Amino acid sequence: MRIHMLGMALLLSACAGHQQPARDDSLYQALGGKPGISRIVEGMLLNVARDERIVAHFHNVNIELLRVQLIDKFCVEAGGPCQYTGDDMVEAHKGQYISRSEFNALVEDLIKAMEAQGVPVPAQNRLLARLAAQRGEVIEK
């Protein structure tokens, strides 16, 4: 429960600007490298598929492409050796009208996936903080 509260607090307190990815790979390593990040993303997408609050946003999405792009995005944000070649967050979410509560639901699904993979709470919080910096680029104003 405390991770959920901390994760939500991080999201709510984050500024809208994009934070630079880590300069070292300690978070990348703590997440299990690319194999660990892949399992986290896959778990998150499975959670989303069962999440009535947000699953409708994913009905017309190429899930395999999304999976690959999320793995690369999380890898870059964690300081790993990947390259993210997808759209920026504004373009990727344009016209989707994502609310704060829907954004928070996705964060909850990500937290559940990290917990299922045994990611230590400090590493979870570090990833959430880096992703939270992009919150303003995702939520429809």
C-alpha positions as CSV (number, residue, x, y, z in Angstrom):
1,M,0.0,0.0,0.0
2,R,2.8,2.4,0.8
3,I,4.3,2.0,-2.7
4,H,1.0,2.9,-4.2
5,M,0.7,6.0,-2.1
6,L,4.3,7.0,-2.8
7,G,3.8,6.3,-6.5
8,M,0.7,8.5,-6.6
9,A,2.4,11.2,-4.6
10,L,5.3,11.2,-7.1
11,L,2.9,11.5,-10.0
12,L,0.9,14.3,-8.4
13,S,4.0,16.3,-7.5
14,A,5.9,15.8,-10.7
15,C,6.4,18.8,-12.9
16,A,5.3,18.6,-16.5
17,G,8.8,18.9,-18.0
18,H,10.7,15.9,-19.3
19,Q,13.5,14.7,-17.1
20,Q,16.7,13.4,-18.6
21,P,17.3,9.6,-18.3
22,A,19.8,8.4,-15.8
23,R,23.5,8.8,-16.7
24,D,24.3,5.5,-15.0
25,D,22.7,2.1,-15.4
26,S,22.1,1.3,-11.7
27,L,18.3,1.5,-12.1
28,Y,18.5,-0.5,-15.3
29,Q,20.4,-3.2,-13.4
30,A,18.0,-3.0,-10.4
31,L,15.1,-3.6,-12.8
32,G,16.8,-6.7,-14.2
33,G,18.2,-5.3,-17.4
34,K,16.3,-5.6,-20.6
35,P,14.9,-9.1,-19.7
36,G,13.5,-7.7,-16.4
37,I,12.1,-4.6,-18.1
38,S,10.5,-6.9,-20.7
39,R,8.8,-8.9,-18.0
40,I,7.6,-5.7,-16.2
41,V,6.1,-4.3,-19.4
42,E,4.5,-7.6,-20.3
43,G,3.0,-7.9,-16.8
44,M,1.8,-4.3,-17.0
45,L,0.1,-4.9,-20.3
46,L,-1.6,-8.0,-19.0
47,N,-2.8,-6.0,-16.0
48,V,-4.1,-3.3,-18.4
49,A,-6.0,-5.9,-20.4
50,R,-8.0,-6.8,-17.2
51,D,-8.4,-3.2,-16.0
52,E,-11.9,-2.0,-16.9
53,R,-10.9,1.6,-16.1
54,I,-8.5,1.9,-19.0
55,V,-8.6,-1.1,-21.3
56,A,-10.8,0.8,-23.8
57,H,-7.8,3.1,-24.6
58,F,-6.0,0.1,-25.9
59,H,-8.6,-1.5,-28.2
60,N,-7.2,-0.1,-31.4
61,V,-3.6,-0.3,-30.4
62,N,-1.0,-2.6,-31.9
63,I,-0.1,-4.2,-28.6
64,E,3.1,-5.9,-29.9
65,L,4.4,-2.6,-31.2
66,L,3.4,-0.9,-28.0
67,R,5.2,-3.6,-26.0
68,V,8.4,-3.1,-27.9
69,Q,8.2,0.7,-27.6
70,L,7.5,0.6,-23.9
71,I,10.4,-1.8,-23.3
72,D,12.7,0.7,-25.1
73,K,11.2,3.7,-23.3
74,F,11.6,2.2,-19.9
75,C,15.1,1.0,-20.7
76,V,16.2,4.5,-21.7
77,E,14.5,6.1,-18.7
78,A,16.3,3.6,-16.5
79,G,19.7,4.4,-18.0
80,G,20.0,1.3,-20.1
81,P,21.7,0.9,-23.5
82,C,18.4,1.0,-25.5
83,Q,17.2,3.6,-28.0
84,Y,13.6,4.8,-28.0
85,T,12.4,5.6,-31.5
86,G,8.7,6.0,-30.9
87,D,6.7,9.2,-30.8
88,D,7.2,11.7,-28.0
89,M,4.6,11.4,-25.3
90,V,2.5,14.4,-26.5
91,E,2.2,12.9,-30.0
92,A,1.7,9.4,-28.8
93,H,-1.3,10.4,-26.5
94,K,-2.8,13.1,-28.7
95,G,-6.6,12.9,-28.9
96,Q,-6.8,10.1,-26.4
97,Y,-8.2,12.4,-23.7
98,I,-6.5,10.6,-20.8
99,S,-7.7,11.7,-17.4
100,R,-5.7,11.9,-14.2
101,S,-7.6,8.9,-12.8
102,E,-6.9,6.9,-16.0
103,F,-3.2,7.8,-15.8
104,N,-3.1,6.8,-12.2
105,A,-4.8,3.4,-13.1
106,L,-2.0,2.7,-15.5
107,V,0.6,3.5,-12.8
108,E,-1.2,1.1,-10.5
109,D,-0.9,-1.6,-13.2
110,L,2.8,-0.8,-13.6
111,I,3.3,-1.0,-9.8
112,K,1.6,-4.4,-9.7
113,A,3.8,-5.7,-12.5
114,M,7.0,-4.5,-10.7
115,E,5.8,-6.1,-7.5
116,A,5.1,-9.4,-9.3
117,Q,8.7,-9.3,-10.6
118,G,10.1,-8.7,-7.1
119,V,11.5,-5.2,-8.0
120,P,12.7,-3.6,-4.8
121,V,10.6,-0.6,-3.7
122,P,13.4,1.9,-4.1
123,A,13.9,0.9,-7.7
124,Q,10.2,1.1,-8.3
125,N,10.1,4.6,-6.9
126,R,13.1,5.7,-9.0
127,L,11.4,4.5,-12.2
128,L,8.1,6.0,-11.2
129,A,9.8,9.4,-10.5
130,R,11.4,9.4,-14.0
131,L,8.1,8.5,-15.7
132,A,6.1,10.9,-13.6
133,A,8.0,13.8,-15.1
134,Q,6.1,13.1,-18.4
135,R,2.7,13.1,-16.7
136,G,1.8,16.5,-18.1
137,E,2.6,15.3,-21.6
138,V,0.1,12.4,-21.3
139,I,-2.9,13.8,-19.5
140,E,-5.4,15.8,-21.5
141,K,-5.7,19.3,-20.3
